[in-house]
Amino acid sequence: MKKKILMTPGPTQVPPEVLTASSRPVIHHRTREYSELFARVIDGLKYVFRTDNDVLVFASSGTGAMESAVVNLCSPGDKVIVTACGKFGERWQQMAEAFGLDAVVLSYEYGTAVDPGDVARALADNRDASVVFTTHSETSTGVVNDIEAIGGIVAESDAVLVVDAVSGLGSAELNTDDWQVDVVVAGSQKALMIPPGLAFAAVSDKAWDLVERSRLPKYYFDWQKARDGVRRDDPTTPYTPAVSLTVALDAALQLIREEGIEAVIDRHRRLGRASREAVKALGLELFSPDDDACSSVTAVKVPEGVEDSELRRLMRDEYGVQCAGGQGSMKGKIFRIGHCGYYNYADIVATITALEQALNDLEYPVELGRGVARVVEVFGEDAS
């Protein structure tokens, strides 16, 4: 038997308490019991989002929440500004094009963060732009954008700021209300520690004004229907929810509250730092920025002479640790160690051990134990 550790940026590991909760008998969604559960979940989500705004819940992946933002905020032909510094920023661009929007795209090389000054200039040059779409934690590259700065800039305009925080929510600093973010979309399978299948949108009053004018077609993802359900005395969803996932989310949010959101963010910061320092100690080159901003994933350049797929196969099949490959133009060029959600010190030690062993098997020059020793040092430094 081989124990397997899932170290991808999503889906991520699920705590035993959450798995146990999700295995309970299914309850009916039009009952007081479910409404009480759903009310707790909405309250817990507001705690993680750090918002007093409405938080809407859909049975879908995070991409569904992204699409819901486009169709609820926009009308055919609307001008929008899109920042694209990786695969998921490009997804905003593809959605804008799919729905016939006039997209002003600010493109950046993979591994480079969005320049808030570019957003300011784009807004000045396109005063009729109604929405700015950007990404918080760019999972494909390990870059975290300065949402606080972008939020302050967009707040001075008539545009609404929409942020994809699918991998960043709960792993990297994100203060929805204080940073003046109008819409934050997220998914369940990252730092929220449950399986894929739920998506969320936190929506500000400024954004609701735009929703009222939106003319793109929508049905299942209609935010106004979802808002009506959330605001009821017995909150519910307009259509059948993913009941067992909602039960699991209730348990996961309780774990987050018990740890405290600040402590959760700090834990992720330490995990990210330990991973990056270990990689550098092995003589490998980071693709992620070498700072404490990215807490959800560490992106590493595949060393010369090593085949990415074979490296990850050895880590998975021989040493029980599954990492992720690169996406888009980075496929085959980088591999990614995910550490957002239910992860701790031991998971990083196991991952770096597997990386060292796999590199050694491929006859790549590596000093066994050097990376693990650096992990120990980093956690010791942070504990002192």
N, C-alpha and C positions, 0 to 999 in steps of 0.2 A: 504494500500500500504506500502511495505517495501523497503526502499532504500538499495541497495546492494553495498558493497565496495569490490572490488577484491584485496586481499592482498596476492596473490600467487607470487612466483618468476617468473612466466611466464605461460600463457599470463598475461600482466599487463594492468592497466588502460590506456585509450587512451584519450588525450586531445580533447575538443570539436572542436578546430580549425582543428585538424587532421581528426576527423570524418566528419566534414563538407567538407573538401577537398576531401576525398575519395568518397563522394556522388556526385561529379560533373559528368557530362556526360563523358562517356569513349571516349578518343581520339585514333586515329589510331597510332600504334607504328612505322610505316614507314613514318613519316612526320617530317618536320622541327620542329614543335611544340613539338613533343615528344623528339627529339634529344636535343633541348634546355633544356627541363626539365631534361633529363637524365644527361646532362653535369653538371647541378647544383647539382644534387644528388651525382654524383661522387665527385665533389669538396667538398660538405658537408661531405661526408663519410671520405674523406682524413683528414678533419679538426678533426673529432671525433677520427679516428684511430691514428691521429698524425703521418701521413706518407706522403711521396712523391711518394711512390710506386704505382703500378697499384692496383686499387680496382675493383674486379669483382663482378657482381651481378647475382644471380640465383633465380628463382621462386621455393623455397623449404623451408623447415625448416632448422634450424641451423645444424641439423644432415646431411643434404645434403651437406653443405659446408665442414663438417668434412670428409665425404666420398670423396668429390672432391679433398681434399688435399691428401688423401691416393692414389687415382688412378692416379693423375697427377704427383706425386713426386716419386712414387715407381715402381719397376719392380718385377716380380715373384721371390720369394726367398730372396729378399733384407733383410738385417739385420737392424732393427730399435730398438730404445729405447723408451719405453712407461712408463710414470709415472702414477700410479693409486692410488689416495687417496680418491676416492668416485665413485659414479655411473657414472659420465661422463668421468673420467679417465679410468674406466673400458670399456667404449664405445670405446675409442681408441684401447684398447687391443682386443676387439671383432672384430673391423674392420680389424685390422692387421691380425688376424687369419682368417677372412673370405676371405681375398685376398691373402692368402698363404705367408705371410711375416714371417720372422724369428724374433720374438719379444722378446727382452730382457725386462722383466717387472720389474719395481721397484714398489712394492706394499706397501701401508701404511694403517694403521688402519684408519677407517672412523673417521674424526675429526682431523687428523694429517696432517700437511703440508708436501710437498715434501722437502727433504733436498738437496739443491743445490750441496753439497759435494758428495752425492750419484750419481748425474748426472755426475759430473766430473770423479768419479771413474769408472762409467759404460763406459764412452767414452774412458778412458784410457785402459780399458780392452777389448773394442770392437771398435778398430780403423777403422774397415770396416763398422760401422753403418752409414747409409746415412741420417737418419732423427731421431730427438727427438720429440716425441709427448707429450705434457703436457697440463695442464688446468690452466687457470688464476683464475677465481672465481668458486670454486666447489659448484654448486648450491645445491647439495644433502646434504652438511654438513655445509656450511657457511665458509669454509676455503678459504683463498686467498694465492696463492703461490707466491714466490719471483721471479717473471719473470725477473726482472732486473738482479738479480744475475745469474739466469740460462742462460739468453741471453748472458752475458759476457763470461760464460764458454763455451757454444756451439759455439760462434763466434771464439774461438781459435782452433776449430776443422774443419774438412771438412764437418761435418754434418749440416743439415738445421734444424732450430728450428720452430716447428709448435705449435701454442697456440690456444686452444679453449677458446675464450673470449665471448661466447654467452651471459652469464649473467654479465660479468664484464665490457664489453665495454660500456663506458658512465656512469658507476656507481662507478668504482674503478680506481685508477691511472693505466694507461697503455700508455706508450710512445713507440710506435712500432719502430720507427727508432732509437731513442736515446738508447733504450734498446737492439738493435740489434736482434729484432725478425724478422725472415724471412717470416713467414706466420702467419697471424692472421685471424681466422674464427669467424664469428658472425652471429646472427639472428636478426630478426626485432621486436620480440614480448617482448623484455625486456626493457632496458633503452632507446632504440630508439623510444619507445612509439607508435608503430603502431601494428596492428594485426599480427598474425603469417602468414608466407608465403613468406618472402624474406630472402635470405642468402647471406653472403658476404665473400670474401677472399681478403686480402691485401697481395701482393706477391712481394718479394724482387728480386733483380738481381741475388743474389746467388741461390735463389730458382728456378728462371727461367732456370738457367743452368742445374739444376736437371730435370726440366720438359722436357727439350729437349731430355733427355736420358730415360725417363720413358717408360716402355713397358706394363704396365697394360692397359687393354681395357677401353676406355671411349668414350662416344658420347655426351650426353647432357651436362655433366659436364666437357667438354674439355676446359681447361683453355686457350689454345692457340687460339681457336675460340673466346672465350669471350674477350681475350686481343685485338684481331684484331678489335672487335666491339667497345671496349672502346676507343681505340687509333685513331679511325677515326675522321675526321674533324666534321662529323655529328654523334656523338657516338650513338651506339645502342647495342642491344643484338643479338646473332645469331639466337635465336628462340623467339617466342612470349613471351614478358615479362608480369608480373602481373601489368598491367597499373595502375589500381586504387590504388594499394598498393604503387606504385612508386610515384604517386601524393601525397598520404598520407605521405610518407617518406620525400618528399620535404618540406611539411609543418612542419613536426616534426623537421627536421634539422634546419629549420629557427628558431624555438623556442629555440633549443639548442644554436645556434649562438647568439641569442638575450640575453640569460642568460649568455653565456660564458662558455666554457668547464671547466675551473677551478672552477667557481661557481657551475656548475652542480655536479662536483665531491665532492665539499665541502658540498653541500646540502645532497648528499647521505651519506656522512660520518656522518653528524649530525643526519640523520634519523636512521642510524644503531646504533649509540651510544645511542640515546634516547630509542630505542626498547630494547636494551640489558640492560640498566640501569633500565628500568621499569620492565622487567622480573625478574631481581635480587631483586628488591624492593618487589616483590610479594612472594619471597622465593623460586622461581623456579630456576632450574639449567640450565645454558646455555650448548648447545652442540657446538655452534659456539665459536671460540676463542674470549676471552674478550679483543679485541683490536679494533682499528679504521680501520683495513684493509678491513674487509668485510662490504660492503655498499649495497649489493644487497639483502641479506637475513639474517634473524636472526633465527637460529635453536635452539629449546628449547627441553629439555628432558621432556617427558610426566611424570607428578608426579605420584608417587606410589598411587595406588587405583583409578586412573582415566583412563577411556577408551578413547584412542585417538580419535576414530571415533565419539564417543558421544560428546566429548568436541568440536570438530570441527563442528559437526552438530548443536549444540546449538549456537555456534558463528555465523554460517551461517544462520540458519533458524529462530532463535529467535532474533538475534541482528544484522543481516545483514552484517556480515564481514566474508569473505571466506578466510581461510588460507589453507596451503598445509600440507599433511602428509609427513612422511618419505619415502625414496626410498631405494630399495635394502634391505640390512640387517638392515636398520634403520626403516623399515615400522612398524608402531605401537609403536615405541619407542621414536620418536621425532615428533614435528610439526614445521612448518616453516612459518615465517612471511616474506612475500616478500615486498620490498620497493625500487625496482629499476625502475626508469622511472618517470611517472607523479604522484608523491606523495609529500606531504608536512606535516607540523606539525599536521594539523587537522586529517589527515588519521591515524597517529600514536596514537593520543588521542582516536579516535573512536575504533581502534583495541584493545588497552589495556583495554578500557572500556568494550568491548565485552568479552575479555578474563577474566576479573575480574568477570563479571556477570555469565558467563558460569561456571567458577570454583565454584562460590557461589551456583549456581543451583545444582551442583554435590556434594554439601556439603563438598567441599574441603576447609580447613581453609585458608581464605584469607581476608585481610582487604580492604574492598571496598574503592577505591579512592587512595590507596597508590601508585599503579603503575602509575596512571594518574598524580598524584602529582609529581612523579619523572620525568615524561616526561616534565612537565612544568618547573621544576628546570633545567633540562639539556638544554632545548632550551634557558632558561634565562641565563645560564652560557655561552653558545656559543655566545649569542648576546651581552654580556658585553665585 
